[in-house]
Amino acid sequence: MLPLAAEGAPFILAPAAAGILAVAFGYWPVAVVLWLLSLACVAFFRDPSRSSDAPGGAVLAPADGKVLSIGPSPSPMCAIGLPMQISIFMSPANVHINRAPISGHVREAGITRGRHFPAFQDKSSDANEHSFVVIDGADGTVAYKQIAGTIARRVVCTLQAGQDVTRGQRVGLIKFSSRVDLFLPAHASVQAAAGMRTRAGVSVIAVLKPKAGSPT
């Protein structure tokens, strides 16, 4: 059976039930449309198992999708020691379960409500509804944002400040197409490139190299 995210249940069951009701009143064409919508939601909320044998210092993709850009972080991120940003765009066809990029201690986690600009626009990172999570790992600190878009209306973040997280662990989802921004420290060696297709919890985005002066 196809594993599904629990958050998808209302989106799957509501049109399926409405389709049954439509049949009861003789509206077969309407029922077919509703059942197709339910099946589309089944595909959207699929939750496949993932694993990775990447080395300990590897930073894994937090989302399925396509790398939009790699560049400098905005000044607030630079101020906390995370000067590099990698943005991943998730289309409606992608798996939308997000996964922890590294193992470590969650220093900060929260959701900010906001606008719904298209997720590929730079301003969506701060203006749109988004989560913000900071993870302190053995090899350095990494942060990410789950950003809602025009179609994506809600962000689900299952992490809380103070808990520990394991790399590749499910950490939430964004309902329908969206974007995830990953913020990296200066000693990270980026392995991704613009246009790269990523798989959450599998694709290596960067490697956290030992900091200057630290033991190897």
The 8 nearest C-alpha neighbors of each residue, nearest first, counted from 0:
[[1, 2, 3, 45, 47, 46, 41, 48],
 [0, 2, 3, 45, 47, 46, 41, 42],
 [3, 1, 46, 45, 47, 0, 4, 48],
 [4, 2, 45, 46, 44, 5, 1, 41],
 [3, 5, 6, 44, 46, 7, 45, 2],
 [4, 6, 7, 8, 3, 44, 9, 46],
 [7, 5, 4, 8, 9, 44, 10, 3],
 [6, 8, 5, 10, 44, 4, 9, 11],
 [7, 9, 11, 10, 6, 5, 12, 4],
 [10, 8, 12, 11, 13, 7, 6, 14],
 [11, 9, 7, 8, 13, 12, 40, 37],
 [12, 10, 37, 8, 9, 40, 13, 41],
 [11, 13, 15, 9, 14, 8, 10, 16],
 [12, 14, 16, 15, 9, 10, 11, 17],
 [15, 13, 17, 33, 16, 37, 12, 18],
 [16, 14, 12, 18, 34, 17, 13, 37],
 [17, 15, 19, 13, 18, 14, 12, 20],
 [16, 18, 14, 20, 19, 15, 13, 21],
 [19, 17, 30, 21, 15, 33, 16, 20],
 [20, 18, 16, 22, 21, 17, 23, 15],
 [19, 21, 17, 23, 18, 22, 16, 24],
 [20, 22, 18, 26, 24, 30, 23, 19],
 [23, 21, 25, 19, 24, 26, 20, 27],
 [22, 24, 20, 21, 25, 19, 26, 18],
 [25, 23, 21, 22, 26, 20, 27, 19],
 [24, 26, 22, 23, 27, 21, 20, 28],
 [27, 25, 21, 22, 29, 28, 24, 30],
 [26, 28, 30, 29, 22, 25, 31, 21],
 [29, 27, 31, 30, 26, 32, 21, 33],
 [30, 28, 32, 27, 31, 26, 33, 21],
 [31, 29, 18, 27, 33, 21, 28, 32],
 [30, 32, 34, 28, 33, 29, 35, 27],
 [33, 31, 35, 29, 30, 34, 36, 28],
 [34, 32, 36, 30, 14, 18, 35, 31],
 [35, 33, 37, 31, 36, 15, 32, 18],
 [34, 36, 38, 32, 37, 33, 31, 39],
 [37, 35, 39, 33, 34, 38, 32, 40],
 [36, 38, 11, 34, 40, 35, 39, 14],
 [39, 37, 41, 35, 40, 36, 34, 42],
 [40, 38, 36, 42, 41, 37, 35, 43],
 [39, 41, 43, 37, 42, 38, 11, 44],
 [42, 40, 38, 39, 44, 43, 11, 45],
 [43, 41, 39, 40, 45, 44, 38, 92],
 [42, 44, 40, 41, 45, 39, 94, 92],
 [43, 45, 41, 4, 3, 7, 42, 40],
 [46, 44, 3, 42, 43, 2, 41, 4],
 [45, 47, 3, 2, 4, 44, 96, 48],
 [48, 46, 2, 45, 49, 1, 3, 94],
 [49, 47, 46, 50, 2, 200, 169, 45],
 [48, 50, 200, 47, 201, 51, 167, 199],
 [51, 49, 201, 200, 48, 167, 52, 53],
 [50, 52, 201, 53, 200, 49, 167, 202],
 [51, 53, 54, 50, 201, 55, 57, 200],
 [52, 54, 51, 57, 55, 203, 201, 56],
 [55, 53, 57, 56, 52, 206, 51, 58],
 [54, 56, 57, 53, 58, 138, 101, 206],
 [55, 57, 207, 206, 54, 138, 58, 208],
 [58, 56, 206, 55, 54, 205, 203, 59],
 [57, 59, 205, 100, 204, 101, 206, 203],
 [60, 58, 100, 203, 204, 200, 202, 201],
 [59, 61, 199, 202, 62, 204, 200, 100],
 [62, 60, 98, 199, 100, 97, 99, 59],
 [63, 61, 199, 97, 60, 198, 64, 98],
 [62, 64, 198, 199, 197, 93, 94, 89],
 [65, 63, 89, 197, 88, 196, 87, 93],
 [64, 66, 196, 88, 87, 195, 194, 197],
 [67, 65, 87, 193, 194, 195, 68, 86],
 [68, 66, 86, 87, 193, 65, 88, 194],
 [67, 69, 193, 86, 66, 85, 70, 87],
 [70, 68, 85, 84, 193, 86, 192, 67],
 [69, 71, 84, 83, 68, 72, 85, 82],
 [72, 70, 83, 84, 82, 73, 69, 77],
 [71, 73, 84, 82, 83, 76, 77, 74],
 [74, 72, 76, 75, 77, 71, 82, 84],
 [73, 75, 77, 76, 78, 72, 82, 71],
 [76, 74, 78, 77, 73, 79, 72, 81],
 [77, 75, 81, 78, 74, 79, 73, 72],
 [78, 76, 82, 81, 74, 80, 79, 75],
 [77, 79, 75, 76, 80, 74, 81, 82],
 [80, 78, 76, 77, 81, 75, 82, 74],
 [81, 79, 77, 78, 184, 82, 76, 185],
 [80, 82, 184, 77, 183, 76, 182, 79],
 [83, 81, 77, 72, 71, 184, 80, 185],
 [84, 82, 71, 72, 183, 182, 81, 70],
 [85, 83, 182, 72, 70, 181, 71, 69],
 [84, 86, 69, 181, 180, 68, 182, 87],
 [85, 87, 180, 67, 68, 66, 179, 181],
 [88, 86, 66, 179, 65, 67, 178, 64],
 [89, 87, 178, 65, 64, 177, 67, 66],
 [90, 88, 64, 177, 176, 178, 93, 63],
 [89, 91, 176, 92, 93, 88, 64, 177],
 [90, 92, 176, 93, 175, 89, 43, 94],
 [93, 91, 90, 43, 94, 89, 42, 176],
 [94, 92, 90, 91, 95, 89, 63, 64],
 [93, 95, 96, 63, 45, 43, 92, 44],
 [96, 94, 172, 93, 173, 97, 63, 44],
 [95, 97, 172, 94, 171, 46, 98, 169],
 [98, 96, 62, 172, 171, 61, 170, 169],
 [99, 97, 169, 61, 167, 170, 168, 200],
 [98, 100, 167, 166, 168, 101, 61, 170],
 [101, 99, 59, 58, 61, 166, 60, 98],
 [102, 100, 166, 99, 58, 103, 165, 136],
 [103, 101, 165, 166, 164, 136, 99, 100],
 [102, 104, 136, 135, 164, 163, 134, 101],
 [103, 105, 163, 135, 134, 162, 106, 164],
 [104, 106, 134, 160, 161, 162, 107, 163],
 [107, 105, 160, 133, 134, 161, 104, 135],
 [106, 108, 160, 133, 132, 105, 109, 159],
 [109, 107, 132, 160, 159, 131, 158, 133],
 [108, 110, 130, 131, 132, 111, 107, 159],
 [109, 111, 130, 129, 131, 112, 108, 128],
 [110, 112, 129, 128, 130, 113, 109, 131],
 [113, 111, 128, 110, 129, 127, 114, 130],
 [112, 114, 128, 127, 126, 111, 115, 129],
 [113, 115, 127, 126, 128, 116, 112, 123],
 [116, 114, 149, 148, 127, 147, 117, 128],
 [115, 117, 149, 148, 123, 114, 118, 127],
 [118, 116, 149, 148, 119, 120, 115, 123],
 [119, 117, 148, 120, 177, 123, 178, 116],
 [118, 120, 117, 121, 88, 178, 123, 67],
 [121, 119, 118, 122, 123, 117, 116, 124],
 [122, 120, 123, 124, 119, 118, 125, 117],
 [123, 121, 124, 120, 126, 125, 127, 116],
 [122, 124, 127, 126, 121, 125, 120, 116],
 [125, 123, 122, 126, 121, 127, 146, 129],
 [126, 124, 123, 127, 122, 129, 128, 113],
 [125, 127, 123, 114, 113, 122, 124, 128],
 [128, 126, 114, 113, 123, 115, 125, 129],
 [127, 129, 113, 112, 147, 111, 114, 146],
 [130, 128, 146, 145, 111, 110, 127, 147],
 [129, 131, 110, 145, 144, 109, 111, 132],
 [130, 132, 144, 109, 108, 143, 110, 129],
 [131, 133, 108, 107, 142, 143, 144, 134],
 [134, 132, 142, 107, 106, 105, 141, 108],
 [135, 133, 105, 141, 104, 140, 106, 103],
 [136, 134, 140, 104, 103, 139, 105, 106],
 [135, 137, 103, 139, 138, 140, 102, 134],
 [136, 138, 139, 103, 135, 102, 140, 56],
 [139, 137, 136, 207, 56, 209, 140, 208],
 [140, 138, 136, 137, 135, 141, 207, 184],
 [139, 141, 135, 136, 134, 184, 142, 133],
 [140, 142, 183, 134, 182, 133, 135, 139],
 [143, 141, 133, 182, 132, 134, 181, 183],
 [142, 144, 181, 180, 132, 182, 131, 133],
 [143, 145, 131, 180, 130, 179, 146, 129],
 [146, 144, 179, 130, 129, 178, 154, 147],
 [145, 147, 129, 178, 179, 144, 177, 128],
 [146, 148, 151, 177, 128, 152, 129, 127],
 [149, 147, 118, 151, 117, 115, 177, 150],
 [148, 150, 115, 117, 116, 151, 118, 152],
 [151, 149, 148, 152, 175, 176, 177, 147],
 [152, 150, 175, 148, 147, 174, 176, 149],
 [153, 151, 147, 150, 174, 148, 149, 154],
 [152, 154, 174, 151, 173, 147, 155, 128],
 [153, 155, 173, 147, 172, 129, 156, 174],
 [156, 154, 171, 172, 173, 157, 153, 174],
 [155, 157, 171, 158, 170, 154, 130, 172],
 [158, 156, 170, 171, 155, 159, 169, 172],
 [159, 157, 156, 170, 108, 160, 162, 105],
 [160, 158, 108, 162, 161, 157, 105, 107],
 [159, 161, 107, 105, 108, 106, 162, 158],
 [162, 160, 105, 106, 159, 104, 163, 107],
 [163, 161, 105, 160, 104, 159, 164, 158],
 [162, 164, 104, 103, 105, 161, 165, 102],
 [163, 165, 102, 103, 104, 162, 166, 168],
 [166, 164, 102, 168, 167, 103, 101, 99],
 [165, 167, 101, 102, 99, 168, 100, 164],
 [168, 166, 200, 99, 98, 165, 100, 169],
 [167, 169, 98, 99, 165, 166, 170, 164],
 [170, 168, 98, 97, 171, 167, 99, 96],
 [169, 171, 98, 157, 97, 156, 99, 168],
 [172, 170, 156, 155, 157, 97, 169, 96],
 [171, 173, 96, 155, 97, 95, 154, 174],
 [172, 174, 154, 155, 175, 153, 95, 151],
 [173, 175, 151, 153, 152, 172, 154, 176],
 [174, 176, 151, 91, 173, 150, 177, 95],
 [177, 175, 91, 90, 151, 89, 150, 148],
 [176, 178, 148, 89, 147, 118, 151, 146],
 [179, 177, 88, 146, 89, 87, 118, 145],
 [178, 180, 145, 87, 144, 146, 86, 181],
 [181, 179, 86, 144, 143, 85, 87, 182],
 [180, 182, 143, 85, 84, 142, 86, 179],
 [183, 181, 84, 142, 83, 81, 143, 141],
 [182, 184, 81, 83, 141, 84, 187, 82],
 [185, 183, 81, 186, 187, 80, 82, 83],
 [184, 186, 187, 82, 81, 183, 83, 80],
 [185, 187, 184, 208, 210, 207, 188, 209],
 [188, 186, 207, 185, 206, 184, 208, 189],
 [187, 189, 206, 205, 207, 190, 186, 208],
 [190, 188, 205, 191, 187, 204, 206, 192],
 [191, 189, 205, 204, 188, 203, 192, 206],
 [192, 190, 204, 189, 195, 205, 193, 203],
 [193, 191, 195, 194, 190, 66, 69, 68],
 [192, 194, 66, 68, 195, 67, 69, 191],
 [193, 195, 66, 65, 192, 67, 196, 68],
 [194, 196, 66, 193, 192, 65, 197, 191],
 [197, 195, 65, 64, 194, 66, 198, 63],
 [196, 198, 63, 64, 202, 65, 195, 60],
 [199, 197, 63, 202, 201, 62, 200, 60],
 [198, 200, 62, 60, 61, 63, 201, 98],
 [199, 201, 167, 59, 98, 60, 49, 198],
 [200, 202, 51, 198, 199, 59, 50, 203],
 [203, 201, 198, 60, 59, 197, 204, 200],
 [204, 202, 59, 205, 58, 57, 60, 201],
 [203, 205, 191, 190, 59, 58, 60, 189],
 [206, 204, 189, 190, 58, 188, 203, 57],
 [207, 205, 57, 188, 56, 187, 58, 208],
 [206, 208, 187, 56, 138, 186, 188, 57],
 [207, 209, 186, 187, 206, 210, 188, 56],
 [210, 208, 215, 213, 211, 207, 138, 186],
 [211, 209, 213, 186, 212, 208, 214, 138],
 [210, 212, 213, 209, 186, 214, 208, 215],
 [211, 213, 210, 214, 209, 215, 208, 186],
 [212, 214, 210, 211, 209, 215, 208, 138],
 [215, 213, 212, 209, 210, 211, 208, 138],
 [214, 209, 213, 210, 208, 212, 211, 138]]
